[in-house]
C-alpha cells in the first residue's frame, strides 16, 4: 500500500507501530485509541483508496469498515459508543468480526448505569434533570450490557464504569458514593475485567481505593479537566487497586475543557501541542507492564490530548525506548 511521505505521515510510522503494538500485547500491554472513526487519519493509519467510491471519499463505507484496517496495526480500542446506548448482540459481534482473535475491546459502560441525575442535554429528552432510576442497578447492567457481550467474552479486555463529575445534589460526601459503589460492585457477576473512572478528584481517597481493591476492580488513571495528571494519580497510595489489571486513559490536558480542546485540535490530523507529562506517564506504565508478566495493562489515547492520538502513541513508544524505562 502506497502512502504519502509528507511530514504529517512521517510522524506516524505505521509498520513500526504495528510491530511495537504486537510485541507489547504479547507481554500484556495493550495500547490504542479512544474511538477509531476519524477521516483525518487517512494517509496515516488508513488507506484512502479503500474508502473511495466513484472518485470520492465514502464516509459511510469508511465508518462501517475502517475498524478492520485499524486492527491491522493496533491490538485494542476503547469503544466510546457503548457509553451512549446499550450495545446489542449484533453490534458487538460485528466489531469482533472485523478484528483478529487476539484483539481486545474496552467498553465504556452505558451512562444509563453510571449517571445519577440526567444532565440537561438534548439527548436525554424529557428525562433531563431527573434522577436516573437505573443508576448503579446491577440487574439492569447484567441484562442490558453484559448479556450482549457474553458472546465475545474472551475479546473483552476491560469494562469501564466512567462516572462524570458528581455535584453536591448527588452526594454530600465522597464516602456516600463509595458506600453505593461498594454495594453495586458486590452484586456484579464475577469473571469480567471491571474498572472505575472518576471525575471528582477530592474523592481519590484511601476508602475509595480500598473499595475497588476489595472487589479486584481497577482504578482508571485518567487525564481530564479537573483531575490530577496521570502521574499524580499513580503516586497516590493504594491507587493500583487490582494487581492484575491496570488502565489509563489520556484524554485532556489538566485544566482544559472538552469543548476548548475540540476547537483547538480539530480535525485531529496532526499534533498541535505536546504534552510531555502525559507521554512520560504513559511510557512508565508501558515499561512497568512489560516487567509484570501476569498483569494486563490498557492504555488509551484521545485526539484531544495533543491533536492526533496516533502520533501521540508514536511519541509515547519512543519515550519508552529513549528513557530506557524497561531497564529500570
N, C-alpha and C positions, 0 to 999 in steps of 0.2 A: 504494500500500500504506500503510495507516494504522499509525502507530507511536506508542507511548507517549511523552509529553513529560515523564516523570519526570526527576529529576536524574541517575539512573543512565544513561538513554538520551542525555541531552544531552551527556554526557561522551564520546560517540562519534557524530560527525556522519557518518552512513553515506554520504550523497551527496558530501560534501566529500572523504572518504577515497577514495571511488571515483574521483573526478576526479584527485586527487593521485596515486593509485597508477597510473592510466593515463598521466599525464604523466611520472611517474618512469620507468615501464617503457619509454616511448618514448625516454628518454635513457639507457637501460641500467641503471637502478636498480630492483631488484625487492624489495619489502618485503612480508612476510606473516607467518603464524604457524606455530608447530610444532603440527601436527595441526589439526583443524577441527571435530571432533565433540563440541562442548560444549553441552549443553542450556541452560546458564546464559547463553549468548549470544542466546537468544531475546529479542526486543524490542530488541536492539542491532544484531546483524547479520542475524538470522534472523526471518522472519515466522512466528509460531507457527501461523497458520491453515494453512500448507502441510503441517503435520505432525500435524494433529488428525484423529482418526478416532473417530466416534461420541462426540464431545464430550470426548475425552481425548487427551493427548499420546501419539503413537505413536512410541516410541523407535526401533523397527526401521525404520520409514519414514524417520525423521529421519536416522539413521546411513547409510542407503542413498542418500539423495538430497540431503543438505544441501551437498555439495561444489558442486553446480551453483549454489546461491544464494551460497555463499562466493565463487565465481569471478565473480559479478556485480560484486563490489567489488574483490577483490584479483587480482593477476596472477601470484602464486606461492604455493606452500605447501611445507612440509617434511613429507615422508611418513615419519613415525617408524615406522610399522608395518613397513616393509621391514627394519628392524633386527632384528626378531624372527623373521622367516621369509622365505625367498627369494620374491620376487614372481613370480607366474605371468603368462603372457601375458594371460589373461582379466582378471586384476586390473588390470594397468597399462592395458590398453585400455579397461577400464571407467572408470578415473579420467579418461583422456583424453576419453572420450565425454561426460563431464559438464562439460567446460571448453572455452572458445574456443581457437582455433588459436594465439593469442599467449600462452597461459598456460604458465608454466614450472614444472616439478616439481623439487624437491630430494629425492633419495632418500638416506636413511641406509643404507649398505651393511650387509647382514646380518651379525650378530655371529659367524656360523659362519666368517667370514673374518677378523674383527678381534680375537677373543678367543683369547689364548694358552693359558690354562687355564680351563676352565669353572668359573664361580662355584658356590658351594654354594647354589643356588636350586632350588626345586621344578621349574621348567620344564625344567631340564636332566636331570632324572631320574637314571639310572644313570651319566651322564657327568659329573655334578657333582664337581668337584675333580680331574678328569683332564685331561691335556694334549689340546689340540684338534689333531687330525691335519690339519685343513684351514686352520690358521692361515696367513694370507698365502699361500694357494695360488692363483696366478694362473689356472691351468687351471680350477679349480672356480669361481672368481669369474666368469670369462668364460662358462662354460657355464650356471651356475645363476642368475647375476644379469644379466649384460649381454645374453645372448640374448633373454630375455623383453622387455627394454627396447628392443631394436632396432627394434621396430615403431613406437615413439613416440620415436625418437632425437631428432628435432628439438624435442621437447617437454621434453627433459631439460635442465634448467638447470645442475644441479650434482649430483655424486655424492660423498657424504661418507663417508670412512672414519673412523668415530668409534672411538677407542681408549680404553677405560676405563683407569683408573689401573693401571699395571704395578707389581708388587712385586719385591722382591729375588729371590724364587724364579723370576721370569720373566726378568729381565735384571739382571746385576750392574751394568752401566753403560748410560747413555743411548746411548753410541756403538755399543754392541752392537745395540740396537734399530734405530738409524739404518742400520747395515750391512744388516740384514734387510730393512728398509723399502726401501732403495736397490735391492736385488736384485728385490724384488717389483715396484716401480714400473717398473723397466726391462723387465719382461715384459708389461706391460699393453698392450692394443690402443690405438692412438692414436685421436684424434678424439673423445674423451669429456672432459667437464669435471670432472676429479678434484680432490678436496680432502681434507685430513687435519685431524682434530681431536684434539688431545692433552689428557690429563688429568694429565701429570707436568710440573709447572711447572719443575722443575730441569733438564729436558731441552730447554727452549726456548733452545738454544744455536746458535752460527753453523753448526755441522756439520749440525744438523737442518734449518735454513732453507736451507742450501746444497743439501742433498739434494733438497728439494722444488723448488727453483729449477731444478736440472738437468733435472728432468722436467716442468717447467711445471705443477706441482701447487700449488694454493693452500693456504696455512695458514688454517684457520678460527679467527678470533678468537672466543673463547668465554668467557662468564661462567659460572663453575662453582665449586663449593665450595672447592677447593684451588688454583684457577687465579688468576693476576693478573687484575685488571679488564681489560676490552677495551682501554681507552685505554693501559694499561700494556703490553699485548702489541703494540699498534700502534706504540709507541715503541721497541720492540726493533729494533736494526739488522738489516736483511735480512728482517724478518718478512713483508713483502709479496713473496711468492715467485713470483707469476705476474702480470705487468703487465696481463694482460687479464681476470683473474678475481679478485675479492675477495669474501670471505664472512665473515659474523659471525652468531653465534647467542647471543642474550641469554636465558639460561636460569635462573640462580640468582644471588642476591647472594653475593659472595665471603664464604666463611666459614660459609655456611648449608648444612645438609644437606638433601638432596632431601625426605626424609620430613617434616622440620620445615616445609619450605615447603608441602607438601601440606596439612598440618594447619592451617597459618596462613591459607592463601588459598582453600581450597575454600569454596564451589562455583565460584569463579572468575567471579563475577557483577559484581565491581567492583574498583577499585584499593584496596588496603588499606595500601600502603606505597610511597611514591615513592622511586625510585632515580635521582636527578639525574645521577649519574656515568654510568650506562648511557644515559640519554637524550641526554646531551651527546656521548658517543662515537658513538652511532648517527647523530645529526644531522651530525656531522663526516664520517662515512663516506658518508652520503647526498649531502652537498654536494660532497665530493671526487669521488664517482661521477658526478654531474651534469656536472662540469667535464671529465671524461675520457671523451670520446665513444666511444672504442674499447673501453673496459672494460665488463664486466658485473659488477655488484655485487649480492650477495644478502644480505638481512638478515632474520633470522627471530627472532620474539619468542615467549617461552613465558609462559603464565599464571603460572608460579611465580616470575617475576621481581618482579612488583608485585601480582599478584592478578587482573588481567584484561588479556590481551595486546592486545585491540582498543583499549582505552583507552590503553594504553602506546604503541601505534603512533601513535594520535592525538597524544599528547603529544610524541613524537619528531618528528613532522612539524611540529608547532607550534614546536618548538625550532629547526628549520631556518629558519623564517621569522623568528622572534624574534631569533635571533643573526646573521642575515644571512651565514651561512657561504658561501653561493653567491657573495657579492660579494668574498670574500677571495682 
